[in-house]
Amino acid sequence: MPHISLPEGFPGITGGFVFRPETAKPMRELAHVLLHGPSTLSPGERELIATYVSSRNDCYFCQTSHGAAAAAHMGKDWGLVDQVKRDFGRADISEKLKALLTIAGKVQLGGKHVTAEDVTRARELGASDTEIHDTVLIAAAFCMFNRYVDGLATWQPEDHAMYASMGEHLASEGYLAPSIKG
């Protein structure tokens, strides 16, 4: 049960967005730019970063919805999404993405955990400064989004089909328009 009176029928972050639409707009815009806008990282890679950080923060709604979006971008490969959450070092992803996930995991712990060596390693594996920047910002933003969802104790359904549908919507349409209707 949510800690405050949120509109019923809106899962996860959507409940907070409906409650305060004036704060939803800039949060949706940030998510859209980071995960759906132009980038040298694929949308699937960016969604994997968001999923990984959300799983480390134990935010069920965010790790499942963004995992669904990652899977939608990556040929419905839920196994890859699960592997990245469990042990990305063994996942079938690029070494560059592994280095970026290392950075994202350190940001999740606290920004000062990221070292010059982490950044040098990512660069050596082909990451650009923009990709490093965006990885840090995705990780930081998802720490905020995760804490927003869980701090309000929003409704987080366990219906896998709902998340799969949401992931398809996010992958095709992005974050500016709601994916769930109440």
Protein Blocks (a to p, Z undefined) as FASTA:
>chain_A
ZZbdcdehiahjllmmmmmmmlmmmmmmmmmmmmmmccfbdfklmmmmmmmmmmmnopak
lmmmmmmmmmmmnoopaklmmmmmmommlpccdfklmmmmmmmmmmmnomklpcfklmmm
mmmnopafklmmmmmmmmmmmmmmmmmmmmnopacdfbfklmmmmmmmmmmnommbcfbd
ZZ
